[in-house]
Amino acid sequence: MLSLEEDVQAHALRQQGWSISAIARHLGIDRKTVRAYLSGERKPGRPRRTQPTLIEPFLLGQLSQRQVECLDVIPFVPRRGVSRT
């Protein structure tokens, strides 16, 4: 999520002729995020609605049935930076 200041800066840099990749590097965010804000698809200060991850329904179901302890869930949670492929 970009702050209002970052959104204004992204738009100003784009008007100055900066590429989306250069703006993304400058702000330290993904270029797809920059593109979404510049196109108006996303608004500053509002978190994007997130879809549940693939594991959330499983975990919620298991926890609601009280079938697992916290330590039993850990093997199912992927480590950061590790893809699910």
Secondary structure, DSSP 4 states (H G I P E B T S, - for coil): ---HHHHHHHHHHHHTT--HHHHHHHHTS-HHHHHHHHHTSS-TT-PPP-PPPSSHHHHHHHHHTT---HHHHGGGSPPTT----
